[in-house]
């Protein structure tokens, strides 16, 4: 193998030997993140409430690396404790935690119920809090925590009445800063990624309307939606040695949406 080929090989396996946990990884952005982490050499735990879909992803990826699926509702402290017990039993440590699980319950402000509000906050905001606390005991030599927020945490997405969702995602941005400060002494870097509009199974329906799609892409300087793989690439960067001095930051992977 030539020197150039060796360098390329090392770059392609930048996370070789690492153990990663991705929540909400049965589909969409979470699945793309899990796939990319495996491609980079990591062993991955797929956590999701949809165990059948999560198991399907795990079976597909286990051909390359050890990958397991665990059913977990991140809003439940019991589920989260059990999830991290499985990680400890199967791998003995954790290097990368990606808090990706989230829900979007739409409604105008006057239509949002207390139940919609509480459920959104429980999954989107309490989930990363609970997972972050459990991750501490499995990262004795440091690690990376990556919280998936949204441009909704910075600007009002006026195309779609995201009341509790937007507030929860803004909370993740502040939680990321607080965790970064509090966990720095443990050698843990904490950052967030704020995707713009991403083409996934969930968004496919509304984006099939050409008029609506144009309305959205007109807001984006790059003029298109993101792919899940583009979010996954940013996760790999934040998990790598190249991001060793980066903590407390939110990276907006939004095609330029939040520049105006």
C-alpha positions, -999 to 999 in steps of 0.1 A, spaced: 0 0 0 14 34 -10 16 63 15 -13 80 -2 -35 49 -1 -26 45 36 -36 81 44 -69 76 25 -76 44 43 -70 60 77 -93 89 68 -120 65 57 -119 48 91 -114 79 113 -136 64 141 -120 29 141 -126 12 174 -151 38 187 -184 29 202 -214 51 193 -250 53 204 -275 70 181 -311 76 194 -340 78 169 -319 58 144 -344 36 128 -350 59 99 -342 93 84 -314 114 97 -307 90 126 -303 60 102 -280 80 79 -259 89 110 -256 53 121 -247 42 86 -219 68 83 -205 61 117 -203 24 108 -186 33 75 -160 53 95 -152 23 117 -174 27 147 -195 0 164 -230 14 168 -261 10 191 -293 18 173 -319 31 198 -355 37 188 -390 32 200 -396 13 167 -377 -19 175 -386 -37 143 -372 -10 121 -342 -5 143 -334 -42 142 -336 -41 104 -311 -13 103 -288 -31 128 -289 -63 108 -280 -44 76 -250 -26 93 -238 -56 113 -223 -70 81 -196 -43 85 -193 -37 122 -209 -49 154 -243 -31 155 -271 -38 179 -307 -25 182 -323 -15 215 -359 -4 221 -360 28 241 -382 58 247 -357 86 256 -384 104 276 -385 75 301 -357 75 327 -363 38 331 -358 31 294 -327 53 293 -311 35 322 -318 2 306 -305 14 273 -271 24 288 -269 -8 308 -271 -27 275 -243 -4 260 -222 -11 291 -228 -49 290 -222 -52 252 -193 -28 248 -181 -17 283 -178 20 273 -192 48 251 -172 72 229 -199 90 210 -235 98 219 -258 113 192 -290 126 207 -311 125 176 -345 112 187 -373 138 184 -409 143 175 -428 171 157 -464 178 167 -478 206 146 -504 231 156 -511 268 158 -504 284 192 -541 285 201 -544 248 191 -515 233 209 -526 212 239 -508 207 272 -504 171 262 -487 181 229 -464 205 247 -454 180 275 -448 151 251 -426 173 228 -405 186 257 -402 151 272 -388 135 240 -369 165 224 -354 181 255 -356 158 285 -344 129 263 -309 145 256 -307 155 293 -313 120 305 -290 104 279 -263 129 287 -264 120 324 -262 83 317 -234 88 292 -212 103 318 -205 70 336 -195 53 303 -171 80 292 -145 79 319 -117 89 295 -138 115 277 -160 114 246 -183 133 223 -219 142 228 -237 156 197 -272 170 201 -294 173 170 -314 205 172 -329 225 143 -330 259 126 -364 261 144 -343 267 176 -331 300 161 -357 312 137 -395 308 135 -404 283 108 -434 302 95 -443 275 69 -456 251 95 -467 260 131 -439 243 150 -448 258 184 -435 233 210 -410 218 186 -393 252 181 -391 259 218 -377 224 225 -350 229 198 -341 263 212 -337 246 246 -313 220 231 -290 249 219 -288 262 255 -285 227 269 -256 221 246 -238 252 259 -244 243 295 -233 207 291 -202 218 272 -191 239 302 -202 214 329 -186 184 312 -154 199 300 -136 187 331 -146 152 322 -129 155 288 -163 154 270 -169 178 240 -206 187 236 -218 203 204 -250 206 184 -261 204 148 -290 224 135 -303 210 102 -324 230 79 -351 212 59 -340 177 52 -355 153 27 -365 123 47 -395 98 49 -413 122 72 -409 153 50 -414 135 17 -452 140 16 -453 178 20 -423 182 -3 -440 163 -31 -460 195 -37 -440 215 -62 -455 248 -51 -446 241 -14 -412 228 -23 -405 260 -43 -417 281 -14 -392 264 9 -362 263 -14 -367 300 -22 -357 307 14 -325 286 11 -295 303 -6 -282 270 -19 -317 264 -34 -323 228 -23 -331 206 6 -304 188 26 -299 150 24 -296 130 56 -261 121 46 -251 157 48 -261 159 84 -243 126 90 -211 140 76 -212 168 102 -216 142 129 -185 124 118 -165 157 118 -177 165 154 -168 129 164 -133 131 150 -99 144 161 -104 174 138 -130 187 162 -110 182 194 -110 219 203 -146 225 195 -172 225 222 -204 244 231 -211 252 194 -241 248 172 -233 241 135 -261 252 112 -263 228 83 -291 246 66 -279 257 31 -277 293 44 -313 296 56 -304 313 89 -282 339 73 -313 361 67 
